[in-house]
Amino acid sequence: MARRRQAPQPGPQQPRIIQVPPLDVSAPRSMRRAGRGTVLLLLAFVLALVYLVYVLVTRSAFYMAKSGQTGYGKIVDRSGDVLFDGTQPMTNYEKGHFADVGNLIGDTTGQMSNTVAAKNIELLANYSFLYGKNSGTVTLKTTISHKATRACYNALGKKNGTVTAYNWKTGEMLVCMSKPCVDTALGYDNLDKMPEGSLLCKAFSPMVPGSTQKVSTLIAAYEQNGIDSVNAVEFSCEGSWVNATGGKINCHKKKGHGRQTLNEAFANSCNPYFAQLVQSRMMPLSAIIETYTNMGYSVNGAKADALTMDKLVIPAASTTLTNKDEFETQWGCLGQGKTLVSPYQLMLWQGAVANSTGVAVQPYILASHTDIENRVTVLGTTQKTKRFFSQEAAKGVHEVMTDNAQKHYNVSLGKYTCGVKSGTAQVEENGKSYENSLLTGFCMDEDCPVAFCVVIEERVSTDMSTAQLTKVLLDALRKEGISAKKTAQ
């Protein structure tokens, strides 16, 4: 008989174990994202605060200068002579001390915008976020020679004009004088009585270049044909010449120069010779335009970048060339018509001819800056421009210009070894017709490596010549010893 299984007897009850899921103490995903966002915002705030402090410390002088709520320091020439003084009234200086540099150096009144002071007012601010206002003397040192500037200014006498010159080896701007000139020490109360152009540095202003333009045209010829081919060309001048479309090009010598070589025509500044060169098969219009464009001209309205020198702005040269068989285009290639070039740009090209490379040393006018804590920062360095024209063209023009100076300027320029090109610009302005006299070139002497452009407005035969004014310039710069001592930093 099968045994019956007995039911289990009840015993002490065992505690019931309930499995509890682990507690999730982490925040919801949305809260985690919000936390990261908060951290990023705090980080951005800290970085912005750091940047604000940096700006306040490093740029406070700029904003204070712009607001006019600060004192200003000094601008001095290469030898330390004061050209602007913001630490005391400029009337404390001898009478006329600033009369020759006013429209270049300027001041902090805002009357002139394209001046050293106006363009670099931040560097002049006598203010520091850490040390406050007028706690030191800020000094902006330039490369300008005040003595040479004054010598040229005085030599012009009652005539107006401009003289611009720089060291074509180092780039130091030495003279940038324009007359008439505002005397910044006298202020602007009589502004309506000042001669026209008193607030403008004419060295930077495009003007009719006259026969100095023939340098650019000769460069175009060399670029297209080479030195030997161009130098072999001869044309006749009978006092005038009629081009292919019936336009008449007159020579300043009514009887003409007869049969001429290139060197003779260059020295004679013969319009018929160069007009025939422009019309010849040697000079395709496209080649002339290409050369001019490379040199920095705005041709036929095309965009050309303005030149700059330590924030100073110099408008680009410009001309209109549409048909090389017609009078207007030929006239433009001879420096008249619609051709305009600044003396500064003429000077700059001469720097590229003087070194026979087609590349100039870039002019600069600011040498160094001494801040409110007497720390000196060097500003000016020797740098090169882009290539304006080929080395062969530079050498060809160099030879023609030095030949011209040796044969025709020995008396007026003295013993200086130079290359030069003169020009007479016919100007019609405000219903008035007159002639400006120009001379552009370079000096090769080791103790006077200078490229220059000199302009005497409304010059007549009894006035000082541009060559004589150039000698005044070179004498003053040589006396200062510009090659022996680069501007003291």
Secondary structure, 3 states (H helix, E strand, C coil): CCCCCCCCCCCCCCCCCCCCCCCCCCCCHHHHHHHHHHHHHHHHHHHHHHHHHHHHHHHHHHHHHHHCCCCECEEECCCCCEEEECCCCHHHCCCCCCCCCHHHHCCCCCCCCCCHHHHCHHHHECEECCCEECCCCCEEEECCCHHHHHHHHHHHCCCCEEEEEEECCCCEEEEEEEECCCCHHHCCCCHHHCCCCCCCCHHHCCECCHHHHHHHHHHHHHHHHCHHHHHCCCEEECCEEECCCCCEEECCCCCCCEEECHHHHHHHCCHHHHHHHHHCCCCCHHHHHHHHHHHCCEECCCCCCCEEECCEEECCCEECCCCCCCHHHHHHHCCCCCCEECHHHHHHHHHHHHCCCCEEECCECEEEEECCCCCEEECCCCCEEEECCCHHHHHHHHHHHHHHHHHHCHHHHCCCCEEEEEEEEEEEECCEEEEEEEEEEEECCCCCCEEEEEEECCCCCCCCCHHHHHHHHHHHHHHHCCCCCCCCC
